[in-house]
C-alpha cells in the first residue's frame, strides 16, 4: 500500500509567527493541531519536516542532527523571508531540543520545549521506539512480517550510529542551555515513557531566563501534542505566547 507522505504546513495569519518543530521519527502531524489552534487566534504557524523524516525508515540512515538543524535554520529563514521579524519556537521532543538551541542561537520572542531530553543516556529507549515506528510503517505498507523482519535486520544494524549522533546533540544543548535568556515555557508529561522528569527540571534550573515556567501534565505521555491533555496544552501555549512582549499585533 502506498502511504501518502506528510507535508510541511504554513498557516499564514497575523504578523506574529510560531515555528513548530516535530520529534525524532515524527513529522509535521505531531504539531499540526497546535498550529491550527494558534492560527485561529492570529498567529502565523510553520511546521517543517526534517530530512529523512516522514517517509520509509531507511531514509533516516544517511541523515543526522547536522542535517536536521540545517532544516530548522532554513525554516527560521523561511519565516524571515516571508516578512516575519518576530518568531517564537515550539517543539516536541527532538523539536524541543531544537527550540532550546534556537533560544541561544537566534533572536526569538520565546520558546516552548515539550518533553525535551536533557541527557543522552536513553539509547535503549530510543532504539526500541525507532524500531517500533519502523515496523509500524512497514505494516502500513502491507508488507509481510517475514519481509519486515528481514528489512529490520539491516536497519537495526545501522540506526545506532544515527542515535549516537542524536545523543551528541542532546549533550551539546544541555551544556549550552545556560545561555538561554528568552521567556521559556517548559512542558513535561508526567507519564512520559521516553523522557525522565529530571530533564525538565534540569532545564528549568539551568536556563537563565527571568521569565520561565515549568508546566506538568499529569495524565500525558511522551507525544503530549496528541494526548489526552492537548486542549489544555493548546490553551497554555496560547496564554504563554500572549504574555510575550511582541511589538507587532
C-alpha positions in Angstrom: 0.0 0.0 0.0 1.3 3.5 -0.9 1.5 5.8 2.1 0.8 9.4 1.5 3.9 11.4 2.6 3.2 14.1 5.2 4.0 17.7 4.2 5.1 20.8 5.9 2.4 23.3 6.7 2.4 27.1 6.5 -0.7 28.7 8.0 -0.5 32.5 7.4 -2.4 34.9 9.6 -1.0 37.8 11.7 2.5 39.2 12.0 3.4 37.1 15.0 5.0 33.8 13.8 5.5 30.5 15.5 7.9 27.8 14.3 6.6 24.4 15.2 9.1 21.5 15.4 8.3 17.8 15.4 10.0 15.0 17.2 12.5 12.3 16.1 11.0 9.8 13.6 7.9 12.0 13.7 6.7 14.6 11.2 4.6 17.8 10.9 1.5 16.0 12.0 3.0 16.0 15.6 2.4 19.7 15.8 -0.4 20.3 13.3 -3.1 20.6 15.9 -1.2 23.2 17.8 -0.6 25.2 14.6 -4.3 25.0 13.6 -5.3 26.2 17.1 -2.9 29.1 17.2 -3.7 30.1 13.6 -7.3 30.8 14.6 -6.1 33.4 17.1 -4.0 35.3 14.6 -0.6 33.5 14.7 1.2 32.5 11.6 2.5 28.9 12.0 5.1 27.0 10.1 5.8 23.3 10.6 8.7 21.9 8.6 9.8 18.3 8.2 13.4 17.3 8.9 15.5 15.4 6.3 14.9 11.6 6.4 11.6 12.0 8.3 8.0 11.3 7.2 8.9 8.5 4.8 10.4 5.0 4.8 12.5 4.5 7.9 15.6 3.7 5.9 15.6 7.4 4.8 16.7 8.3 8.3 20.0 6.4 8.0 22.0 8.8 5.8 20.9 11.8 7.9 21.7 13.2 11.3 21.5 16.2 13.7 23.5 18.4 11.4 21.0 17.9 8.6 18.0 18.4 10.9 19.5 21.6 12.4 20.1 22.9 8.9 16.4 22.2 8.2 15.4 24.2 11.3 17.7 27.1 10.3 16.2 27.1 6.9 12.7 27.0 8.4 13.5 30.0 10.5 14.9 31.8 7.5 11.8 30.9 5.5 9.7 32.8 8.0 12.0 35.8 7.9 12.0 35.8 4.1 8.2 35.9 4.2 8.3 39.1 6.3 8.1 37.7 9.9 10.5 39.5 12.1 9.2 38.2 15.4 9.2 34.5 15.9 8.6 32.1 18.8 9.6 28.5 18.6 7.7 25.5 20.0 9.0 21.9 19.7 8.2 18.4 20.8 11.0 16.0 22.0 13.8 16.5 19.4 11.9 19.6 18.3 12.0 20.7 21.9 15.8 20.3 21.9 15.9 22.4 18.8 13.6 25.0 20.3 16.2 25.3 23.1 19.0 25.6 20.6 17.0 28.3 18.8 16.8 30.1 22.1 20.5 30.7 22.3 21.2 30.9 18.6 18.6 33.2 17.1 16.7 36.3 18.2 13.4 34.7 19.3 10.5 36.1 21.3 10.1 32.9 23.4 10.5 29.1 23.3 8.3 26.2 24.3 10.3 22.9 24.7 7.9 20.0 25.2 9.1 16.7 26.6 12.7 17.6 25.6 15.5 15.3 26.7 18.4 16.9 28.6 20.5 13.7 28.9 21.7 11.3 26.2 21.7 8.1 28.2 18.5 6.8 26.6 19.8 4.8 23.7 17.8 1.6 24.6 14.5 3.5 24.7 15.3 5.4 21.5 16.3 2.2 19.7 13.2 0.4 20.8 11.0 3.3 19.8 12.7 3.8 16.5 12.3 0.1 15.6 8.7 0.1 16.7 8.0 3.0 14.4 9.8 1.4 11.6 7.8 -1.8 12.0 4.5 0.1 12.1 5.4 2.0 8.9 6.2 -1.2 7.1 3.0 -2.8 8.3 1.0 0.2 6.9 2.8 -0.6 3.6 1.2 -4.0 3.7 4.5 -6.0 3.9 4.5 -9.4 5.4 6.1 -9.9 8.9 8.7 -12.1 7.3 9.7 -9.3 4.9 9.6 -6.7 7.7 11.8 -8.8 10.0 14.4 -9.2 7.2 14.4 -5.5 6.4 14.7 -4.5 10.0 17.9 -6.6 10.4 19.8 -4.1 8.3 18.0 -1.1 9.7 18.8 -2.2 13.3 22.4 -2.6 12.5 22.8 0.9 11.0 20.4 3.1 13.1 22.6 3.1 16.3 25.1 5.5 14.6 22.3 8.0 14.0 21.2 7.6 17.6 24.7 8.2 18.8 24.9 11.5 16.9 21.5 12.4 18.3 22.9 11.9 21.8 25.7 14.3 21.0 23.2 16.9 20.0 21.3 16.4 23.3 24.5 16.8 25.3 25.5 19.9 23.4 22.2 21.7 24.0 22.2 20.7 27.7 25.7 22.2 28.1 24.7 25.4 26.3 21.3 25.9 27.8 22.6 28.3 30.5 22.9 30.8 27.6 19.1 31.0 27.3 17.6 34.3 28.5 14.4 34.5 26.5 11.0 33.7 28.0 10.5 29.9 28.2 7.6 27.6 28.9 8.9 24.1 29.7 6.3 21.5 29.1 6.6 18.0 30.6 4.3 14.9 30.6 4.2 13.3 34.0 3.7 9.8 32.4 6.4 10.3 29.7 7.6 6.8 28.8 10.7 8.2 27.0 12.0 11.2 28.9 12.7 11.1 32.7 11.3 14.1 34.6 14.8 15.3 35.6 15.2 16.6 32.1 12.5 19.2 32.5 13.8 20.0 36.0 17.3 20.5 34.7 16.3 23.0 32.0 14.1 24.9 34.4 17.0 25.2 36.9 19.8 26.0 34.4 18.4 28.4 31.8 19.0 32.0 32.8 15.7 33.5 31.7 14.0 35.7 34.2 10.6 34.6 32.7 10.5 30.8 32.9 7.7 28.3 33.7 7.7 24.6 34.2 4.2 23.1 33.5 3.4 19.4 34.3 0.7 17.5 32.6 -0.3 14.7 35.0 -2.1 12.4 32.6 0.0 12.8 29.4 2.6 10.5 27.8 5.5 11.5 25.6 3.7 12.7 22.4 1.9 15.2 24.5 0.7 17.2 21.4 -1.7 14.3 20.5 -2.5 13.2 24.0 -5.4 13.4 26.4 -4.5 16.9 27.7 -3.9 18.5 24.3 -6.7 21.0 24.7 -5.2 22.3 27.9 -1.7 22.3 26.3 -3.1 24.4 23.4 -4.6 26.9 25.8 -1.4 27.1 27.9 0.8 27.7 24.9 -1.5 30.4 23.6 -1.5 32.1 27.0 2.3 32.0 27.1 2.5 33.5 23.6 0.1 36.2 24.5 2.3 37.1 27.5 5.3 37.8 25.4 6.5 41.3 24.5 5.5 41.4 20.8 5.9 44.7 19.0 3.5 43.6 16.3 -0.1 42.8 16.7 
